[in-house]
Amino acid sequence: MQLKKGNKLQLIVAEVKTNTDAEMFSKQDPYVKVNYQLGGKEQTFHTSLMDNAGKHAIWGDAPTKNNSTDIVVEDFCSSITLSVMDKEVLSDNQLGIAWTDFATLCFNGGGTEWFKLYKGNETIGQIKIISKYCSEEKKEVASIVHDLPVPV
């Protein structure tokens, strides 16, 4: 499949596994914040909160409004930041961070990738991302279940 600007990428946050639980008296409440550039502006998408999920949060492989977003790809070299956060009352804590780019997620029409999560120089877990890249000619192949607006 040819990579072409203006085609759609469906990004699904499926699962997060961390080595430690950041909470002392309960389990961590993770969510994932996805940041990327679109039209020269920073865009952010948040998964739903996984209340008391602890070290292993599963949103699932199927796209839903809680775990996926559709992105019109403009620059294949643009980076995507995946921040795993722990919901707190006053200020959320970053548990770990991973990076990728549009080219990696769009290559061969997408696929399933596990990315290492880092806290400083230490690997603290993994995040499972499923991507589906759809060319204009093959929209039916992309299995897009819903049309979500591009987050602002």
N, C-alpha and C positions, 0 to 999 in steps of 0.2 A: 504494500500500500504506500502510495506516495504521500509524503508530508507536505501539506499545503496550508498556508495561512488562511484563517477564516473558517476552518473546519472545527467541529465540536469534539471536546474531550469530556467524557464523563468520569469523574473522580469519586471513588467510593472509599471511605475510611471504614475498614472492616473490623480491625482488631488491634489492641495494644497489649503488650506484655512487658511489665517492668520487673526488675530484680528485687526492688524493695518497696515497701509501703511507706509513704511520707507521713502518715497519720500515726499518732501515739495511742490514742484512745478509741479510735474507730477506723474504718477503712477509707481509703482515698476515694474521691468522687471525680473521676477523670472525664475530660472532654478534650477534643482536638481542635485546635485553631489552625486553619490553613490560610497562609498569606501568599499572594502572588501579584504581579503587575498586569494590568489590563488597560490599554489606552493611556499609558503613562501614569495611571493612578493605582495606588495600593488597594487591593481587594482582599476581603477577609470572609471566610466561611467558617462557621462553628458547627461541630457535631452536637447532638443532644448530650446532656449530662448523664453519666452512668452512675447513679447514686449508689454508694457503698460497694462499688465493683472491686475495690482493692487493686491487686497487682495485675489482674487480667480482665480487661473490658472487651466485650464483644458486641459490636453493632450489627454484624452480619454481612454476608457477601452480596445480598440483594440490595439494589439501590432504593433508598427511602428518603423522605425529606429530612430525616434525622442524621443521615450518614453520607449523603452524596450531593454533588453540585455539578452542573454542566458549565463548561467554560469554552468560549470561543477563542481558539488559539491564535495569537497574533505574532508571537516571537518564540521560536522553539528553544532559544538559548536562555530565556527568562527562568529564573529560579523559583522554586516553590518551597516554602518553609512550613514544616509540620511540627507544631508545638503541642506537646501533651501537657495539659494543665490539670491542676487539682483545685476544685472549687472550694473556696473558703468564704467566710462571712465578710471579712474586711477587704482582703486582697487575694486573688488567686495566685497559686504557686506554680511555676513552671517545673514539671517533673523531668522533662527531657525534650530534645529537639532533633529533628532529622531534616535533611535537605535533599532535593532532587531538582529536576528541570523538566520542561515540557517535552523535550526530545526523548528523554528516557521513558516517560509515560506513554508517549504516542507511538514509539517504535513498534513495528509489526502489528499495528492495530490495537496496542495495549496489552494488558495481561495482569498477572498478580505478582507483586513484589513485596518482600520484607525488607524494610530499611532499618538500620541500626539507629537507636536513640542514644543521644549523648547528653551528659551533664558535665560541662567542662571537657576534659580529655577522656573521661571515663564512659565506657559503654554501659548504659543502665537498662537496656531492653530493646524491643523491636516494635515496629508499627507495620501492619499489613495494609497495603494500598492496592486496590483493584482499579484499573483504568481501561476505558474503552474509547478508542479514537475512531471517529466516524468521518469518512470522506463524503462529499456531497453525492457521489455516485452510488454509495453503498449505505445509505442511512438505515435501511432495514437490518443490516448486519450488526449495528451498534447496540441493539437490544435496549434502546432508551425507553424506560418505563414511564417517565414523566418529564415535563418541561419545567424546570425550576428557573426562576429568574436569576440572573447573575447577581451575586451578593454585592452590596455596596458598603 
